[in-house]
Amino acid sequence: MPNILTTRNYKLDKSKGNDVATVGISLAPVTKGGGRSMCPSAGTCAKFCLDGTGRNVTGAAHAARIRRTQFWLRDPKGFIEAVSEEIQHEQRKAEANGMTLAVRANILSDQALLALMLAKRHPDLQFYDYTKLPFSWARMRGNYHLTYSLDTHNHAEARRAMAQGVNVAVAFDVGRGGELPERWTLPGESHTRTVLDGDANDLRYLDPAGHIVGLRFKGSKDKRRAAVQAGFVFDPTIITTQAA
């Protein structure tokens, strides 16, 4: 079995400026070996997943994600053992370079069990993820940090997550290098919140609570337009208070 960990990624590499070496696990959002979704609460974002952008679309990368996913589904304990050895290796490398190691357990997936098993196995390391799973705050404990992701179907859940100290990520209709709004209002709220630049680095566990994590849409203009029409990508200039 080839390496499980992804150690080179455009977004993860940005964290090196904070003296943090970041690695992660890229599973297939939906496997071709059985069709089981690795993102059970994906919602609209399933149509616009990063699985279909950049280097993720290459045949080799796609096949590797499927192999990893099938391994995880077939033998969870064996998967945890194998990836734990890789994590320990990356931790030694990071420490040798005077850096700390952080692990994003779900780069393209949303598997809470995988992340929690690894966080328990490596209590001295920081794990973090984005999620759309309901009651996400119940899983955010100790060395596992979560950021909730806004979609068309989960406005009420996003408000509940924010009330429990879980920041909410919002994909805005802003292209690469564009300006994110300074403040924005979650659907159904009556007050604005400060927007953090979630593209500056991937270290979400360093973000102060009570904030919106702004993300620029990744993909072509046509795909961005479709995402806006679907309600997955939000207008940064419109502050909405319509409950959903």
C-alpha positions as CSV (number, residue, x, y, z in Angstrom):
1,M,0.0,0.0,0.0
2,P,1.5,3.4,-1.0
3,N,1.8,6.2,1.6
4,I,-1.5,7.2,3.1
5,L,-0.6,10.7,4.2
6,T,-0.6,13.7,1.9
7,T,2.5,15.7,2.7
8,R,2.5,18.2,-0.2
9,N,-0.6,20.3,-0.8
10,Y,-0.9,24.0,-1.8
11,K,-3.1,24.9,1.2
12,L,-1.3,22.8,3.7
13,D,2.1,24.2,2.6
14,K,1.0,27.7,3.6
15,S,1.2,26.7,7.2
16,K,5.0,26.4,7.0
17,G,5.3,30.1,7.5
18,N,4.0,29.5,11.0
19,D,6.7,26.9,11.7
20,V,4.0,24.2,11.4
21,A,4.5,21.2,9.1
22,T,1.0,20.1,8.1
23,V,0.0,16.7,6.7
24,G,-3.4,15.2,5.9
25,I,-5.4,12.3,4.6
26,S,-7.1,12.5,1.2
27,L,-9.9,10.0,0.8
28,A,-12.4,9.8,-2.0
29,P,-15.6,11.7,-1.1
30,V,-17.6,8.9,-2.8
31,T,-15.8,5.6,-3.5
32,K,-16.2,3.7,-6.7
33,G,-15.7,0.5,-4.7
34,G,-19.2,0.4,-3.3
35,G,-20.4,4.0,-3.6
36,R,-20.4,4.8,0.1
37,S,-20.2,8.6,0.7
38,M,-17.3,9.7,2.9
39,C,-19.2,13.0,3.4
40,P,-22.6,11.9,4.7
41,S,-23.8,15.5,5.3
42,A,-22.2,17.0,2.2
43,G,-25.2,18.7,0.8
44,T,-24.8,21.0,-2.2
45,C,-21.0,21.0,-1.9
46,A,-20.9,17.5,-3.3
47,K,-21.5,19.1,-6.7
48,F,-18.5,21.4,-6.3
49,C,-16.1,19.3,-4.3
50,L,-12.3,20.1,-4.5
51,D,-12.0,16.4,-5.6
52,G,-12.7,17.8,-9.1
53,T,-10.2,20.7,-9.1
54,G,-6.4,21.1,-9.6
55,R,-4.2,18.1,-9.2
56,N,-7.0,16.2,-7.6
57,V,-8.5,15.3,-11.0
58,T,-5.5,13.4,-12.2
59,G,-5.9,9.7,-12.7
60,A,-3.2,8.7,-10.3
61,A,-4.4,10.9,-7.5
62,H,-8.0,9.8,-7.9
63,A,-7.0,6.1,-7.9
64,A,-4.9,6.6,-4.8
65,R,-7.8,8.2,-3.0
66,I,-10.0,5.3,-3.9
67,R,-7.4,2.8,-2.6
68,R,-7.0,4.6,0.7
69,T,-10.8,4.8,1.1
70,Q,-11.3,1.1,0.4
71,F,-8.5,0.4,3.0
72,W,-10.2,2.5,5.6
73,L,-13.6,0.9,5.0
74,R,-12.2,-2.7,4.9
75,D,-9.9,-2.5,7.9
76,P,-10.2,0.6,10.1
77,K,-7.8,-0.7,12.7
78,G,-5.2,-1.6,10.2
79,F,-5.6,1.8,8.5
80,I,-5.1,3.6,11.8
81,E,-2.0,1.5,12.5
82,A,-0.5,2.2,9.1
83,V,-1.2,5.9,9.1
84,S,0.1,6.3,12.7
85,E,3.5,5.0,11.6
86,E,3.6,7.6,8.9
87,I,2.5,10.3,11.3
88,Q,5.3,9.4,13.7
89,H,7.8,9.6,10.9
90,E,6.5,13.0,9.8
91,Q,6.6,14.2,13.5
92,R,10.3,13.2,13.8
93,K,11.0,15.1,10.5
94,A,9.2,18.2,11.7
95,E,11.0,18.2,15.1
96,A,14.3,17.8,13.3
97,N,13.6,21.0,11.4
98,G,12.5,22.9,14.5
99,M,8.8,22.7,13.5
100,T,5.6,21.2,15.1
101,L,3.3,18.8,13.2
102,A,-0.4,19.3,12.7
103,V,-2.7,16.8,11.0
104,R,-5.8,17.4,8.9
105,A,-7.5,14.0,9.1
106,N,-10.1,14.8,6.4
107,I,-8.8,16.9,3.5
108,L,-11.7,15.9,1.2
109,S,-13.8,13.6,3.5
110,D,-15.8,14.0,6.7
111,Q,-15.1,11.0,8.8
112,A,-15.3,11.9,12.4
113,L,-14.4,8.4,13.6
114,L,-11.1,8.4,11.7
115,A,-10.1,11.8,13.1
116,L,-11.1,10.9,16.7
117,M,-9.2,7.6,16.6
118,L,-6.1,9.3,15.4
119,A,-6.4,12.2,17.9
120,K,-6.7,9.7,20.7
121,R,-3.7,7.7,19.4
122,H,-1.5,10.8,19.2
123,P,-2.5,13.1,22.1
124,D,0.6,15.2,21.7
125,L,-0.3,16.3,18.2
126,Q,-3.0,18.8,16.9
127,F,-5.7,17.4,14.6
128,Y,-8.2,19.6,12.8
129,D,-10.9,19.4,10.2
130,Y,-13.8,21.2,8.4
131,T,-17.1,19.4,8.9
132,K,-20.8,19.5,8.0
133,L,-21.7,16.8,10.4
134,P,-24.5,17.9,12.8
135,F,-23.6,18.5,16.5
136,S,-20.0,19.0,15.5
137,W,-19.2,20.7,18.8
138,A,-19.7,17.3,20.6
139,R,-16.7,16.0,18.7
140,M,-14.4,19.0,19.3
141,R,-12.4,17.9,22.3
142,G,-8.8,18.0,23.5
143,N,-6.5,17.9,20.5
144,Y,-9.2,17.8,17.8
145,H,-10.5,21.1,16.5
146,L,-13.4,21.6,14.1
147,T,-14.7,24.4,11.8
148,Y,-18.2,24.0,10.6
149,S,-19.0,24.6,6.9
150,L,-22.0,26.6,5.8
151,D,-24.1,25.1,3.0
152,T,-27.6,25.5,1.6
153,H,-29.2,23.1,4.0
154,N,-27.6,23.7,7.4
155,H,-28.1,27.4,8.3
156,A,-29.7,26.5,11.7
157,E,-27.0,24.0,12.5
158,A,-24.3,26.6,11.6
159,R,-25.9,29.0,14.1
160,R,-25.9,26.3,16.8
161,A,-22.3,25.5,16.0
162,M,-21.3,29.2,16.4
163,A,-23.2,29.4,19.7
164,Q,-21.1,26.5,21.0
165,G,-17.8,28.1,20.0
166,V,-17.3,26.4,16.7
167,N,-16.4,28.8,13.9
168,V,-18.2,28.7,10.6
169,A,-16.5,28.6,7.2
170,V,-18.3,30.4,4.3
171,A,-17.4,30.1,0.6
172,F,-17.7,33.5,-0.9
173,D,-18.2,34.6,-4.5
174,V,-14.6,35.9,-4.6
175,G,-11.9,34.7,-7.0
176,R,-8.3,33.9,-6.1
177,G,-6.7,37.0,-4.7
178,G,-10.0,38.9,-4.3
179,E,-11.1,40.8,-1.2
180,L,-13.1,39.0,1.4
181,P,-15.7,41.0,3.3
182,E,-14.5,42.4,6.6
183,R,-17.8,41.5,8.3
184,W,-20.8,39.3,7.4
185,T,-24.0,37.9,8.9
186,L,-24.8,34.2,9.1
187,P,-28.3,33.5,7.6
188,G,-30.8,33.9,10.4
189,E,-28.7,36.1,12.7
190,S,-29.3,39.8,13.2
191,H,-25.7,40.9,13.8
192,T,-22.5,40.8,11.8
193,R,-19.4,38.9,12.6
194,T,-15.7,39.4,11.8
195,V,-14.5,37.4,8.8
196,L,-11.1,35.8,9.0
197,D,-9.1,35.0,5.9
198,G,-9.2,31.2,5.8
199,D,-7.0,31.1,2.7
200,A,-4.0,32.7,4.5
201,N,-3.1,29.4,6.0
202,D,-4.8,26.1,7.0
203,L,-4.3,26.3,10.8
204,R,-7.9,26.7,11.8
205,Y,-7.3,25.6,15.4
206,L,-5.5,29.0,15.9
207,D,-8.6,31.0,14.9
208,P,-10.3,32.8,17.7
209,A,-13.9,31.6,18.4
210,G,-16.9,33.5,17.3
211,H,-15.7,34.3,13.8
212,I,-16.6,33.5,10.2
213,V,-13.8,31.8,8.2
214,G,-13.9,33.3,4.7
215,L,-12.9,31.1,1.8
216,R,-12.5,32.1,-1.8
217,F,-14.2,29.7,-4.2
218,K,-11.8,27.3,-5.9
219,G,-12.6,26.5,-9.5
220,S,-13.4,28.0,-12.9
221,K,-15.7,31.0,-13.4
222,D,-18.4,28.8,-14.8
223,K,-18.3,26.5,-11.9
224,R,-18.3,29.4,-9.5
225,R,-21.3,30.9,-11.2
226,A,-23.1,27.5,-10.9
227,A,-22.2,27.3,-7.2
228,V,-23.6,30.8,-6.6
229,Q,-26.9,29.8,-8.4
230,A,-27.1,26.7,-6.3
231,G,-26.7,28.7,-3.1
232,F,-23.5,27.1,-2.0
233,V,-21.3,30.1,-2.6
234,F,-22.5,33.3,-0.9
235,D,-22.5,36.9,-2.0
236,P,-20.0,38.8,0.1
237,T,-21.8,42.1,-0.3
238,I,-25.2,40.9,0.8
239,I,-25.9,40.5,4.5
240,T,-28.9,38.2,4.9
241,T,-31.1,37.7,7.9
242,Q,-33.5,35.2,6.4
243,A,-33.8,32.2,8.7
244,A,-33.4,28.8,7.2
